[in-house]
Amino acid sequence: MTVAGKTVLVTGAARGIGEATARQLAARGARVSLVGLEPERLEAVATDLGDRHVWFDADITDPDSLDAAVAGTVEALGGIDVLVANAGIASYGTVATMDPDAFARTIEINLVGQFRTVRAALPEIRQRRGYILVVASLSSMAPAPGMSAYTASKAGVEAFANALRMEVGFEGVDVGTAHPSFVDTDMVREADADMADVREDGPGIPAFLDRRVPVEDCARQLADAIDRRAGRVFVPRGAIVAHWLRAAIGGPLAARAMRRRAADVVPLMEAQVEKLGRSVSARTEAHDTKL
């Protein structure tokens, strides 16, 4: 499949991976529907892309606004061939110290919100035997201390997509999951700033996974995955190692190996979260009155 001439709905399209992927798809000839929570940014991106593209202000935890975005896309662009379910938030803090509301909200947005997004667009995707790319994370298979909410949400997203693939594959609909590592986005930069001390003394992530991938490189890989209707895509490509080693990475042997390092990192993270007084970035907290 090539995206040229296809209609693609992208959530979380106001910035970061969503915006960069929308730009990459538009450059390849797709008609893009940009969906997200920042109308000024969405409008600016759509205007920059040109007349063939549209935008909708929608909250992926609100079924009514999602339905309106899907209906508006169909009305304006004639249907939906591809869905990129990308919207999500980051959170941090140990189980003992994380704000419980922030934990629940992370699951609500990153997992339940992805379900609502897919469900809203699925009738159109089925009609066109299209493709769904659900953005998970490397974290779904490589957990780290202080990231329980994010890891749980992204592991759930991967499992959700795997089940969805079985449900719709026989109808000609393909489903893929994307597993980015650290991409140079606002979300990652904000987390780096909030957790600067923890990152400096962090749990020894391999250098090839810990580097910040340019968001344009990530978008190019996601667009390539859409073109070939891929089942999985890893960013950077070397992150596939985590998939091969996932049983060991998430198991008791890895936990025992990290104990000495965690003894230093976990108290540092707990102290930092207490100092911040929040478990998400200031921007996320400002945009989300439920936190």
JOWO-V584099 format. One record per backbone hydrogen bond with DSSP energy under -1.0 kcal/mol. CO is the residue of the C=O (numbers start at 1). NH is the residue of the N-H. E is the energy in kcal/mol with one decimal. If there is no record, write none. Layout:
<<CO	NH	E> <CO	NH	E>>
This chain:
<<3	6	-2.6> <6	31	-3.2> <7	81	-2.2> <7	82	-2.0> <8	33	-2.9> <9	84	-3.0> <10	35	-2.6> <15	19	-1.4> <16	20	-2.5> <17	21	-2.5> <18	22	-2.3> <19	23	-2.4> <20	24	-2.2> <21	25	-2.7> <22	26	-2.5> <23	27	-2.1> <25	30	-2.3> <26	29	-1.7> <29	5	-2.6> <31	8	-2.9> <32	54	-2.0> <33	10	-2.6> <34	56	-2.7> <35	13	-2.1> <36	58	-2.7> <38	42	-2.6> <39	43	-2.7> <40	44	-1.9> <41	45	-2.6> <42	46	-2.7> <43	47	-2.6> <44	48	-2.2> <45	49	-2.1> <46	50	-1.8> <50	53	-1.4> <54	34	-3.0> <56	36	-1.8> <59	62	-2.2> <62	66	-2.0> <63	67	-2.8> <64	68	-2.1> <65	69	-2.0> <66	70	-2.6> <67	71	-2.8> <68	72	-2.6> <69	73	-2.2> <70	74	-2.4> <71	75	-2.4> <72	76	-2.4> <73	77	-3.2> <74	78	-1.9> <81	131	-2.0> <82	9	-2.5> <83	133	-3.0> <84	11	-2.3> <84	86	-1.3> <85	135	-2.6> <94	98	-2.8> <99	103	-2.1> <100	104	-2.5> <101	105	-2.4> <102	106	-2.1> <103	107	-1.8> <104	108	-2.4> <105	109	-2.6> <106	110	-2.6> <107	111	-1.9> <107	112	-2.1> <108	113	-1.6> <111	115	-2.2> <112	116	-2.6> <113	117	-2.2> <114	118	-2.7> <115	119	-2.8> <116	120	-2.1> <117	121	-1.8> <118	122	-1.9> <121	125	-2.1> <122	126	-3.1> <123	127	-1.9> <124	128	-1.4> <125	130	-2.6> <126	129	-1.3> <130	174	-2.0> <131	83	-2.1> <132	176	-3.0> <133	85	-2.2> <134	178	-2.2> <137	140	-1.2> <138	141	-1.8> <138	142	-1.1> <144	147	-1.5> <146	93	-1.8> <147	151	-3.0> <148	152	-2.5> <149	153	-2.4> <150	154	-2.4> <151	155	-2.7> <152	156	-2.1> <153	157	-2.0> <154	158	-2.2> <155	159	-2.3> <156	160	-2.8> <157	161	-2.5> <158	162	-2.3> <159	163	-2.1> <160	164	-2.5> <161	165	-2.4> <162	166	-1.2> <163	167	-1.5> <164	168	-1.9> <165	169	-1.7> <168	171	-1.4> <168	173	-1.7> <169	172	-1.9> <174	132	-2.4> <176	134	-2.8> <177	233	-1.8> <178	136	-2.3> <179	235	-1.7> <180	138	-2.7> <182	213	-2.9> <183	185	-2.2> <185	189	-2.7> <186	190	-2.8> <187	191	-1.8> <188	192	-2.7> <189	193	-2.3> <190	194	-2.5> <191	195	-2.4> <193	196	-1.0> <195	199	-3.1> <196	200	-2.1> <197	201	-1.7> <199	202	-1.2> <206	209	-1.6> <206	210	-2.0> <207	211	-1.3> <213	184	-3.1> <214	218	-1.8> <215	219	-2.6> <216	220	-2.0> <217	221	-2.0> <218	222	-2.3> <219	223	-2.6> <220	224	-2.3> <221	225	-2.1> <222	226	-2.1> <223	227	-2.3> <224	228	-1.7> <225	230	-2.6> <226	229	-1.1> <231	177	-1.7> <233	179	-2.8> <235	181	-2.8> <236	239	-2.3> <237	240	-1.7> <238	241	-1.9> <239	242	-1.4> <240	244	-2.0> <241	245	-2.1> <245	249	-2.6> <246	250	-2.2> <248	251	-1.0> <251	255	-1.7> <252	256	-2.4> <253	257	-2.3> <254	258	-1.6> <258	262	-3.4> <259	263	-2.0> <261	264	-1.2> <261	265	-2.2> <262	266	-2.7> <264	268	-1.1> <265	269	-2.6> <266	270	-2.7> <267	271	-2.3> <268	272	-2.0> <269	273	-2.7> <270	274	-2.0> <271	275	-2.1> <272	276	-2.5> <273	277	-2.2> <279	92	-2.3> <281	285	-2.5> <282	286	-2.2> <283	287	-2.0> <284	288	-1.2> <288	291	-1.5>>
